[in-house]
Amino acid sequence: MKIKLRDADVNVIKKGNGEPALLIHGVPDSADIWSPVIEKLETQFTCFAPDLPGFNLSDMPNDFEFELNAYGQYINELVEALGIEEPLTLVLHDWGGIFGMSFACQYPEKVKRIVGGSFPFSPHYQWHAWARVWRTPLLGELSLAAMNRPLFHWEMKRSGSEVSKEHIDQSYNKINALTKRTILSLYRSASPSKFEAFSPLIERLTETVPIDCVWGQDDKYVPETVASYLKPRTSKALENCGHWVPIESPEALTNLLLDH
């Protein structure tokens, strides 16, 4: 379905019945990455999976601000636009974790539980090699301009051996010029040192909101050690799994959600 937020179209997958769950994807994905997870959750959760601004079928608002606090404020506006009134479960992956944690830290009363991983939210994190390229003016633009299907396929398989060719092709087909500009702006907005300001907010958050982390042991972008900064209730590392947990091991993620 499509909703309007800040005069821009937002594409949202909505499926299921039960308490609300908001599933937020990362880079370079779309809401479709959650399809295998939603299939297993929709009997117990009403699942909302948006395309983030600039990705797939969602437009970019003219006033969108690339700043860590602003990402959480955008998610809050989205939650209100979707009419979600009770505390929700956040299911997070990659950049969706940055959006979601910013929201949870600023609006802890609106969050019941957080599940997910493969995202940095720590001042001690060091960006991976591709992120450092994208954070560099001109070099980032050149790297994304040079990105083609074979290179995209190689990198996705390198970081997630269980990711299918079909999924990789579908992901590549959804990337356009707006997506590339958005990716560069996101990475350039998030120097790891900026996460330090969230430290007291994480302390406050974890007093009332449990966090359960799940990570691929072979994640080449974000090591599982980063999870400790979130003070999780539980943290699970998955064998034979890379960065793309929602599609490499959706059953582990859904089991974690349903077990608690």
Contacts in CASP RR format, 6 or more apart in sequence:
PFRMAT RR
TARGET T0000
AUTHOR 0000-0000-0000
METHOD contacts of the structure
MODEL  1
MKIKLRDADVNVIKKGNGEPALLIHGVPDSADIWSPVIEKLETQFTCFAP
DLPGFNLSDMPNDFEFELNAYGQYINELVEALGIEEPLTLVLHDWGGIFG
MSFACQYPEKVKRIVGGSFPFSPHYQWHAWARVWRTPLLGELSLAAMNRP
LFHWEMKRSGSEVSKEHIDQSYNKINALTKRTILSLYRSASPSKFEAFSP
LIERLTETVPIDCVWGQDDKYVPETVASYLKPRTSKALENCGHWVPIESP
EALTNLLLDH
1 11 0 8 1.000
1 12 0 8 1.000
1 13 0 8 1.000
1 14 0 8 1.000
2 9 0 8 1.000
2 10 0 8 1.000
2 11 0 8 1.000
2 12 0 8 1.000
2 57 0 8 1.000
3 9 0 8 1.000
3 10 0 8 1.000
3 12 0 8 1.000
3 81 0 8 1.000
3 82 0 8 1.000
4 10 0 8 1.000
4 81 0 8 1.000
5 61 0 8 1.000
5 77 0 8 1.000
5 78 0 8 1.000
5 81 0 8 1.000
6 61 0 8 1.000
6 62 0 8 1.000
6 63 0 8 1.000
6 64 0 8 1.000
6 77 0 8 1.000
7 61 0 8 1.000
7 62 0 8 1.000
8 53 0 8 1.000
8 58 0 8 1.000
8 59 0 8 1.000
8 60 0 8 1.000
8 61 0 8 1.000
8 62 0 8 1.000
9 57 0 8 1.000
9 58 0 8 1.000
9 59 0 8 1.000
10 50 0 8 1.000
10 51 0 8 1.000
10 53 0 8 1.000
10 58 0 8 1.000
10 59 0 8 1.000
10 78 0 8 1.000
10 81 0 8 1.000
11 31 0 8 1.000
11 50 0 8 1.000
11 51 0 8 1.000
11 56 0 8 1.000
11 57 0 8 1.000
11 58 0 8 1.000
12 31 0 8 1.000
12 48 0 8 1.000
12 49 0 8 1.000
12 50 0 8 1.000
12 51 0 8 1.000
12 82 0 8 1.000
13 31 0 8 1.000
13 32 0 8 1.000
13 34 0 8 1.000
13 35 0 8 1.000
13 38 0 8 1.000
13 47 0 8 1.000
13 48 0 8 1.000
13 49 0 8 1.000
13 50 0 8 1.000
14 46 0 8 1.000
14 47 0 8 1.000
14 48 0 8 1.000
14 49 0 8 1.000
14 82 0 8 1.000
15 38 0 8 1.000
15 42 0 8 1.000
15 46 0 8 1.000
15 47 0 8 1.000
16 38 0 8 1.000
16 41 0 8 1.000
16 42 0 8 1.000
16 43 0 8 1.000
16 45 0 8 1.000
16 46 0 8 1.000
16 47 0 8 1.000
17 42 0 8 1.000
17 43 0 8 1.000
17 44 0 8 1.000
17 45 0 8 1.000
17 46 0 8 1.000
18 44 0 8 1.000
18 45 0 8 1.000
18 46 0 8 1.000
19 44 0 8 1.000
19 45 0 8 1.000
19 46 0 8 1.000
19 86 0 8 1.000
19 88 0 8 1.000
19 89 0 8 1.000
19 112 0 8 1.000
20 45 0 8 1.000
20 46 0 8 1.000
20 48 0 8 1.000
20 84 0 8 1.000
20 86 0 8 1.000
20 88 0 8 1.000
20 89 0 8 1.000
21 41 0 8 1.000
21 45 0 8 1.000
21 46 0 8 1.000
21 47 0 8 1.000
21 48 0 8 1.000
21 88 0 8 1.000
21 89 0 8 1.000
21 90 0 8 1.000
21 91 0 8 1.000
21 257 0 8 1.000
22 48 0 8 1.000
22 49 0 8 1.000
22 50 0 8 1.000
22 75 0 8 1.000
22 79 0 8 1.000
22 84 0 8 1.000
22 88 0 8 1.000
22 89 0 8 1.000
22 90 0 8 1.000
22 91 0 8 1.000
23 31 0 8 1.000
23 34 0 8 1.000
23 37 0 8 1.000
23 38 0 8 1.000
23 47 0 8 1.000
23 48 0 8 1.000
23 49 0 8 1.000
23 91 0 8 1.000
23 92 0 8 1.000
24 49 0 8 1.000
24 50 0 8 1.000
24 52 0 8 1.000
24 75 0 8 1.000
24 90 0 8 1.000
24 91 0 8 1.000
24 92 0 8 1.000
24 93 0 8 1.000
24 96 0 8 1.000
24 97 0 8 1.000
24 99 0 8 1.000
24 100 0 8 1.000
25 31 0 8 1.000
25 33 0 8 1.000
25 34 0 8 1.000
25 49 0 8 1.000
25 51 0 8 1.000
25 52 0 8 1.000
25 55 0 8 1.000
25 93 0 8 1.000
25 94 0 8 1.000
25 95 0 8 1.000
25 96 0 8 1.000
25 246 0 8 1.000
26 33 0 8 1.000
26 52 0 8 1.000
26 55 0 8 1.000
26 93 0 8 1.000
26 94 0 8 1.000
26 95 0 8 1.000
26 96 0 8 1.000
26 97 0 8 1.000
26 119 0 8 1.000
27 94 0 8 1.000
27 95 0 8 1.000
27 183 0 8 1.000
27 186 0 8 1.000
28 55 0 8 1.000
28 171 0 8 1.000
28 175 0 8 1.000
28 179 0 8 1.000
28 183 0 8 1.000
29 55 0 8 1.000
29 93 0 8 1.000
29 94 0 8 1.000
29 171 0 8 1.000
30 51 0 8 1.000
30 55 0 8 1.000
30 56 0 8 1.000
30 57 0 8 1.000
30 171 0 8 1.000
30 174 0 8 1.000
31 49 0 8 1.000
31 50 0 8 1.000
31 51 0 8 1.000
31 56 0 8 1.000
32 56 0 8 1.000
32 170 0 8 1.000
33 93 0 8 1.000
33 171 0 8 1.000
33 244 0 8 1.000
33 246 0 8 1.000
33 247 0 8 1.000
34 47 0 8 1.000
34 49 0 8 1.000
34 91 0 8 1.000
34 246 0 8 1.000
36 246 0 8 1.000
36 247 0 8 1.000
36 250 0 8 1.000
37 91 0 8 1.000
37 246 0 8 1.000
37 250 0 8 1.000
37 253 0 8 1.000
37 254 0 8 1.000
38 47 0 8 1.000
38 49 0 8 1.000
40 250 0 8 1.000
40 251 0 8 1.000
40 254 0 8 1.000
40 258 0 8 1.000
41 47 0 8 1.000
41 254 0 8 1.000
41 257 0 8 1.000
41 258 0 8 1.000
44 258 0 8 1.000
45 89 0 8 1.000
45 257 0 8 1.000
48 82 0 8 1.000
48 84 0 8 1.000
50 58 0 8 1.000
50 78 0 8 1.000
51 57 0 8 1.000
51 58 0 8 1.000
52 58 0 8 1.000
52 95 0 8 1.000
52 96 0 8 1.000
52 99 0 8 1.000
53 59 0 8 1.000
53 60 0 8 1.000
53 61 0 8 1.000
53 64 0 8 1.000
53 74 0 8 1.000
53 182 0 8 1.000
54 60 0 8 1.000
54 178 0 8 1.000
54 179 0 8 1.000
54 182 0 8 1.000
55 174 0 8 1.000
55 179 0 8 1.000
55 182 0 8 1.000
56 174 0 8 1.000
56 179 0 8 1.000
60 178 0 8 1.000
60 182 0 8 1.000
64 70 0 8 1.000
64 74 0 8 1.000
66 185 0 8 1.000
66 186 0 8 1.000
66 188 0 8 1.000
66 189 0 8 1.000
67 189 0 8 1.000
68 98 0 8 1.000
68 102 0 8 1.000
68 189 0 8 1.000
68 190 0 8 1.000
68 194 0 8 1.000
68 195 0 8 1.000
68 197 0 8 1.000
68 198 0 8 1.000
69 102 0 8 1.000
69 106 0 8 1.000
71 98 0 8 1.000
71 99 0 8 1.000
71 100 0 8 1.000
71 102 0 8 1.000
71 103 0 8 1.000
72 99 0 8 1.000
72 100 0 8 1.000
72 102 0 8 1.000
72 103 0 8 1.000
72 106 0 8 1.000
72 107 0 8 1.000
73 102 0 8 1.000
73 103 0 8 1.000
73 106 0 8 1.000
74 99 0 8 1.000
75 99 0 8 1.000
75 100 0 8 1.000
75 102 0 8 1.000
75 103 0 8 1.000
76 103 0 8 1.000
76 106 0 8 1.000
76 107 0 8 1.000
76 110 0 8 1.000
79 88 0 8 1.000
79 103 0 8 1.000
79 110 0 8 1.000
86 112 0 8 1.000
87 109 0 8 1.000
87 110 0 8 1.000
87 111 0 8 1.000
87 112 0 8 1.000
88 110 0 8 1.000
88 111 0 8 1.000
88 112 0 8 1.000
89 111 0 8 1.000
89 112 0 8 1.000
89 113 0 8 1.000
89 114 0 8 1.000
89 115 0 8 1.000
89 257 0 8 1.000
90 100 0 8 1.000
90 103 0 8 1.000
90 104 0 8 1.000
90 111 0 8 1.000
90 113 0 8 1.000
90 114 0 8 1.000
90 115 0 8 1.000
91 115 0 8 1.000
91 116 0 8 1.000
91 253 0 8 1.000
91 257 0 8 1.000
92 99 0 8 1.000
92 100 0 8 1.000
92 101 0 8 1.000
92 114 0 8 1.000
92 115 0 8 1.000
92 116 0 8 1.000
92 117 0 8 1.000
92 119 0 8 1.000
93 116 0 8 1.000
93 117 0 8 1.000
93 118 0 8 1.000
93 119 0 8 1.000
93 245 0 8 1.000
93 246 0 8 1.000
94 118 0 8 1.000
94 119 0 8 1.000
94 221 0 8 1.000
94 222 0 8 1.000
94 243 0 8 1.000
95 119 0 8 1.000
95 186 0 8 1.000
96 119 0 8 1.000
97 116 0 8 1.000
97 117 0 8 1.000
97 119 0 8 1.000
97 121 0 8 1.000
98 119 0 8 1.000
98 120 0 8 1.000
98 121 0 8 1.000
98 190 0 8 1.000
100 114 0 8 1.000
101 114 0 8 1.000
101 119 0 8 1.000
101 121 0 8 1.000
101 198 0 8 1.000
101 202 0 8 1.000
101 230 0 8 1.000
102 198 0 8 1.000
103 110 0 8 1.000
103 111 0 8 1.000
104 110 0 8 1.000
104 111 0 8 1.000
104 114 0 8 1.000
104 205 0 8 1.000
104 209 0 8 1.000
105 198 0 8 1.000
105 201 0 8 1.000
105 202 0 8 1.000
105 204 0 8 1.000
105 205 0 8 1.000
106 201 0 8 1.000
108 204 0 8 1.000
108 205 0 8 1.000
108 208 0 8 1.000
108 209 0 8 1.000
111 205 0 8 1.000
111 209 0 8 1.000
112 209 0 8 1.000
113 209 0 8 1.000
113 210 0 8 1.000
113 211 0 8 1.000
113 212 0 8 1.000
113 260 0 8 1.000
114 209 0 8 1.000
114 210 0 8 1.000
114 211 0 8 1.000
114 212 0 8 1.000
115 211 0 8 1.000
115 212 0 8 1.000
115 213 0 8 1.000
115 214 0 8 1.000
115 253 0 8 1.000
115 256 0 8 1.000
115 257 0 8 1.000
116 212 0 8 1.000
116 213 0 8 1.000
116 214 0 8 1.000
116 245 0 8 1.000
116 253 0 8 1.000
116 256 0 8 1.000
117 213 0 8 1.000
117 214 0 8 1.000
117 215 0 8 1.000
117 222 0 8 1.000
117 227 0 8 1.000
117 245 0 8 1.000
118 215 0 8 1.000
118 216 0 8 1.000
118 219 0 8 1.000
118 221 0 8 1.000
118 222 0 8 1.000
118 243 0 8 1.000
118 244 0 8 1.000
118 245 0 8 1.000
119 222 0 8 1.000
119 226 0 8 1.000
120 127 0 8 1.000
120 192 0 8 1.000
120 195 0 8 1.000
120 222 0 8 1.000
120 226 0 8 1.000
121 195 0 8 1.000
121 198 0 8 1.000
121 202 0 8 1.000
121 226 0 8 1.000
121 229 0 8 1.000
121 230 0 8 1.000
122 192 0 8 1.000
122 195 0 8 1.000
122 226 0 8 1.000
122 229 0 8 1.000
122 230 0 8 1.000
123 192 0 8 1.000
123 193 0 8 1.000
123 194 0 8 1.000
123 195 0 8 1.000
123 196 0 8 1.000
123 199 0 8 1.000
124 192 0 8 1.000
124 226 0 8 1.000
124 229 0 8 1.000
125 192 0 8 1.000
125 195 0 8 1.000
125 222 0 8 1.000
125 226 0 8 1.000
126 192 0 8 1.000
127 135 0 8 1.000
127 187 0 8 1.000
127 192 0 8 1.000
128 220 0 8 1.000
128 221 0 8 1.000
128 222 0 8 1.000
130 143 0 8 1.000
130 155 0 8 1.000
130 221 0 8 1.000
131 187 0 8 1.000
131 221 0 8 1.000
133 139 0 8 1.000
133 140 0 8 1.000
133 143 0 8 1.000
134 140 0 8 1.000
134 143 0 8 1.000
134 144 0 8 1.000
134 183 0 8 1.000
134 184 0 8 1.000
134 187 0 8 1.000
134 188 0 8 1.000
135 187 0 8 1.000
135 188 0 8 1.000
140 184 0 8 1.000
141 184 0 8 1.000
144 180 0 8 1.000
144 183 0 8 1.000
144 184 0 8 1.000
145 180 0 8 1.000
149 169 0 8 1.000
149 172 0 8 1.000
152 168 0 8 1.000
152 171 0 8 1.000
152 172 0 8 1.000
152 175 0 8 1.000
153 165 0 8 1.000
153 168 0 8 1.000
153 169 0 8 1.000
153 172 0 8 1.000
156 163 0 8 1.000
156 168 0 8 1.000
156 171 0 8 1.000
156 244 0 8 1.000
157 163 0 8 1.000
157 168 0 8 1.000
158 220 0 8 1.000
159 219 0 8 1.000
159 220 0 8 1.000
159 221 0 8 1.000
159 242 0 8 1.000
159 243 0 8 1.000
159 244 0 8 1.000
160 218 0 8 1.000
160 241 0 8 1.000
160 242 0 8 1.000
160 243 0 8 1.000
160 244 0 8 1.000
160 248 0 8 1.000
161 218 0 8 1.000
161 240 0 8 1.000
161 242 0 8 1.000
161 248 0 8 1.000
162 240 0 8 1.000
162 241 0 8 1.000
162 242 0 8 1.000
162 244 0 8 1.000
162 247 0 8 1.000
162 248 0 8 1.000
162 249 0 8 1.000
163 244 0 8 1.000
163 247 0 8 1.000
163 248 0 8 1.000
164 247 0 8 1.000
167 247 0 8 1.000
202 229 0 8 1.000
202 230 0 8 1.000
202 231 0 8 1.000
203 231 0 8 1.000
205 211 0 8 1.000
206 230 0 8 1.000
206 231 0 8 1.000
210 233 0 8 1.000
210 260 0 8 1.000
211 230 0 8 1.000
211 231 0 8 1.000
211 232 0 8 1.000
211 233 0 8 1.000
212 232 0 8 1.000
212 233 0 8 1.000
212 234 0 8 1.000
212 235 0 8 1.000
212 236 0 8 1.000
212 256 0 8 1.000
212 260 0 8 1.000
213 224 0 8 1.000
213 227 0 8 1.000
213 230 0 8 1.000
213 232 0 8 1.000
213 234 0 8 1.000
213 235 0 8 1.000
213 236 0 8 1.000
214 235 0 8 1.000
214 236 0 8 1.000
214 238 0 8 1.000
214 245 0 8 1.000
214 252 0 8 1.000
214 253 0 8 1.000
214 256 0 8 1.000
215 222 0 8 1.000
215 224 0 8 1.000
215 227 0 8 1.000
215 235 0 8 1.000
215 236 0 8 1.000
215 237 0 8 1.000
215 238 0 8 1.000
215 245 0 8 1.000
216 224 0 8 1.000
216 237 0 8 1.000
216 238 0 8 1.000
216 241 0 8 1.000
216 242 0 8 1.000
216 243 0 8 1.000
216 245 0 8 1.000
216 248 0 8 1.000
216 249 0 8 1.000
217 224 0 8 1.000
217 237 0 8 1.000
217 238 0 8 1.000
217 239 0 8 1.000
217 240 0 8 1.000
217 241 0 8 1.000
217 242 0 8 1.000
218 240 0 8 1.000
218 241 0 8 1.000
218 242 0 8 1.000
218 243 0 8 1.000
219 241 0 8 1.000
219 242 0 8 1.000
219 243 0 8 1.000
220 242 0 8 1.000
220 243 0 8 1.000
221 243 0 8 1.000
222 243 0 8 1.000
224 235 0 8 1.000
224 237 0 8 1.000
227 235 0 8 1.000
228 235 0 8 1.000
234 256 0 8 1.000
236 252 0 8 1.000
236 256 0 8 1.000
238 245 0 8 1.000
238 248 0 8 1.000
238 249 0 8 1.000
238 252 0 8 1.000
241 248 0 8 1.000
241 249 0 8 1.000
241 252 0 8 1.000
242 248 0 8 1.000
245 252 0 8 1.000
245 253 0 8 1.000
246 253 0 8 1.000
END
